[in-house]
Amino acid sequence: MNSCAYIYCRAPTAESDSVCPRCGHPANPDDLRTPAFFLAAMQALPDLGGPLLDMHQILPAHPRIVPYQLMAMDQLGIHTALLQSAPAQATSLLGNDALADVVAAHPDRFWASQFVDPQTPDAVDQLTAIAQAGHRVIKLLPVTGWQADAPALSPFWERMQALGLVAMVHTGFFTARHKDEEAAGGQFMSSRFADPLYFDTPCRQFPNLRVILCHMGGAMWCENAAQMVTQHEHVWGDVSGFGLFALERLLRNNASMAWDKVFWGNDSPPFAYPLNLALTLHATRDHTHLRRALLHDNGQRFATAYLRD
């Protein structure tokens, strides 16, 4: 049996399908980045019920990416997006300085995270400098080889809490698509560090620590993420990327879950917005009452509490 080529879908397809019947991914991948595909895919989406918030977006390192991103946001009614930063070794994505420039140019359309490796000797001082520059979100990648509940990281979490910063943390399996980039940067990722439960002790020790569990632990650890979001007051989750599988599984299993603390994000180049929105709608097909909360309302409450002055 054939399956959709899109990494966040993999639904069964037929030889005769020109696009995936679930997400709309074209059978010919060359069509994916064409304006005609993007416009047709957006038109195929049903009414989304109002404005959207994208609470997890990446910007590929392309000279025209910001106008493209803004065009996509305008077409879909996305009024603001939270941008994920990346380590300097991840040359395919815009990082700290570039994202700070994007926000400076478009302060009403974007929030930017800033990447920090808590293992670096001056990580705590970096947090202070980032907060003084006006940023509120710190992008963290445990898959680079650290365990969040290691005692040596307690000063880092203490400073995060004191400064009111938000930890935007990768959880779940880390994509294996970028082995060449990992090799070029001299650092290979390890998904075993991305279990959300590693944040349980820090969130007990520092009860006002603000955390977004990106991807809700993915397919592997979605139940762990659900408990973290439900039990810890300041822990939230996003269902971007592999989080779409988490969303599907949690709803199918009728998991005990604080659904008012979970929001949607694209976490893909702008051309994938229609695909990821279609997958979100598919996952919530029997829970349509959650759609506005995931696509806007929960993100709005989070931003009001933690991101806006």
N, C-alpha and C positions, 0 to 999 in steps of 0.2 A: 504494500500500500504506500502511496505517495504521502508526503506530509509537507506542510507549509515550511518554507525556508526561513521564516522569521524566527529568531532565537527566542522571542517572548511569546510565541504562539505554538508552532509545531502541530497544528490541527491537521486531521486527515484531509487530503485533497484528491481530486480526480484528475486524470490526464487531460480532460476537456476543460478544466477550470483555468480561465485566464487570470483570475485573481483568487486568493484564498477566500472561501466563503465566510470565514470567521473574522479575519482581521483586514482583509483587502490587500494583502501583500501580492504584488504582481508575480506571475509565473516567470516572466522575464525580468530578472533583477536589474537590467539596464534601464528599465522604465522607472525605477524607484525614485530617481533624482530629477526626473523631468517635470517642468511646470505643469504639463497637461495631466500627469498622474496625480500630482498633489491637489490640483483644483478639482479633479473628478472625485478623488477620495474624500475630500472635504464635503463635496456636495452630496455624497452618498451617506454621510452621517445623518442620523435623525436630529431633531431639535434637542439641544442639550439643556434647555430650560433656563438659560440665563448666562451671566458672565462666569468665567472660570478663573481659578488660581492654579498656577503650575508651581508646586512646592518642591520640585527637584528637576532641574534642567541642566544639561551640559551644553557647552559651546565648543564645537570642533575648531581647531586652529586653521581657519580659512579666512582670507582677507575680506570676504563679503558676508561673513556669518551674522554679524549684528543686524544689518538691514533685512536679511532673510528671516532671522528670528523674529524681528518686530513685525514683518509682513505676516508671518504665520500666526503670531499672537493676535494681530488685528483681525485677520480672517476668521479666527475661531472665537473671538471675544475673550481672550486671556488678558486680563488687565495688568497682572504682575507675575513675575517668575522669580523663584529663588534659584540662583546659579551655583552649581557645585564646582568648587575649585579642584585642583589636582596637583600632585607633586611635580617638581620641575622635570623629572625624568619622563613624565607622561607628555611628550611633545605633541601628541595628536589633539590635546585639549588646551583651552585657555586656562591659565593659572592665576595666581594671586594678583599680580600687578595688572594684567590685562583685564581681569574681571573688575578690579577696582576702577579702572578707566571707563569700563562700560557703564557701571553704576553712576559714576560722576557725570557722564554724558546723558544718561537717561534715569535720573533718580526716582521718577514716578513709575517706572516700568520694571525695575529689577531690584532685588536684594542680592548681595554677593556673599558667599562664604569665603573663608581664607583657610588654606590648607596648613596644618601644623603636624609635625611628627613629634609626639610627646616623648620619644626616646632621645631627642637631641638635648644637649646640655642646657641650652638657653630657652627651652620650650616654654617655661613659665613666664620668662620675660617677653617672649614673643606674644603671648596672650595679652599682656598689658599693653604692648605697642599696638596690637590690632584693635583692642577696645578703644584706645585713645584716638585711633584713626576713624572711629565711628562705625566699625563693622561689629556685627552681633552674632555671627554664625561661624563656627570652626569646623572645617571638614576634616574628618579623622578616618584613617584606613587601618584598622587593626590587622588586616591581611598582610601588612608589611612586616609583621612579626612580633607584635606585642599583645599582651593579655591585659584587658582593662582593669582587672581586679588585682594586679600585681601591686604590692605595698609601695614599691618605688614610685608609682604614679599618683599616689595620694596627694602630693603637693600640686600636681597638675589639676586634678579635679577640684581641689580646694580653691585654687585661683579661678578656675572656670566658674564655680559657684559664686565666689565673691564679686566677680565682674559681671555676673548676669549673662554670660555667654551661653549660646546654644551649641551643643555637640551634635553635629550632623554626621552620623556614624554608618559606615557600610556594614550591613549584616547579611548573612547568607553566603551562598557560593559566589566566589568572585569569577567573573567571566574568564575563560581560558583562550579568548580570541587574540590576546595581545602578548603572546609569548615572545615575539621578536622585540617588541618595545621593552618588555621586562629584561630581556637579555642585553639589549643595548644600554639600559639604565643600570645594569649590574645588580638588580634586585628582583627576586622572584616572589610572587605572592603565595600565601598559604591560607586557604579558606577556613582552616580549622579554628583560627582565632576570631572568626566572625559570628560566633554563637552569641545571640543577644544576652544570654544569661551571664556572660562575663561582666555585664554592667549592673548586675543585681547588687553586689556588694558596694560599689561606688555610689549607687543611688540610695542605699541605706545609710552609708557613712556621711553622704552629703545630700540630704533630702531635698534641697532646693536646686540640685543640679538639673539642668534642662537638656533633654536628649531627644533627638529624632532617630529612631531606628529605621534607617533607609531599607527599603525592600521588605520590611516586616519579616526578616529572617529567611526570605525566599521559601522554596518548597520544603527545604530541610528543617528549618527551625521556626516555622510560622507560629506554632503553638507556644513556643518559648517567648516569642515576641509578643503574642497576644497577652500572656500573663504579665509581662513587663509593663505593657501599655495600660493594662487594667489595674494593676496593683500599685504602680508608682505614679504619684500625682503629676509630676513634670516630665514623664516619658510619653512621647507620641510616636506615631509610625507613619511611614509613607509606603504606598503600594506601587512605586515606580519600578520599571525594569522587571527583574525576576519577582518583584513584589506582586505582579499580576497573578503568578501561580499561587502565591500566598493568599491573595484575595479570594481566588477561586476555591482553594482548599478550606479556608476558614469558613466561608459561607456554606459550602457543601456539607461540612461536618457540623454545622450549627454551633461553632465554637463560642464559648463564653468570652465576650469581647467588648471593650469600651469603644464602640464604633464612632463615638463623638470625638475621638482623639486620633483618628486616622485620616490621611488625605492623599490625594493623587498627585503624581508628577510624571513628566514625560521621560526624562533620563535618556534621551536619544536625540540625534540630530533633528532639526525642525521638520524635515520631510516625513518623519515617522509619527508626527502628532495624530494623523487620522488612524493609523494602525493601533496605536496605544489606547486611543479613546474608544475605538471599536472593541478592543479586548476588555476594557473596563466595563463597557455596556454589556458585553456578553457575560462577564463574570457576575454582574448584578442583575441578570435577566429575571431572576425570581425574587429580587430584593430591590426593586426600583425606588423604594422610599429612601435608600441610602445614597442615591446618585448625587443629589444636590449637596449633601453633607460632604461626600468625598471630593467632589469636583470644585467646591467653593466654600461652603459654610464653615467646615472645620478648619480649613486653612485660614480663613478670615479671622476666626477666633484666636488661632495660634498667633497670627501676625499682630493682631491687636494687643495680645498679652506680652509678646516677646520681641517683636521686630520693629514696632512703630514707637515713636516718641509719645 
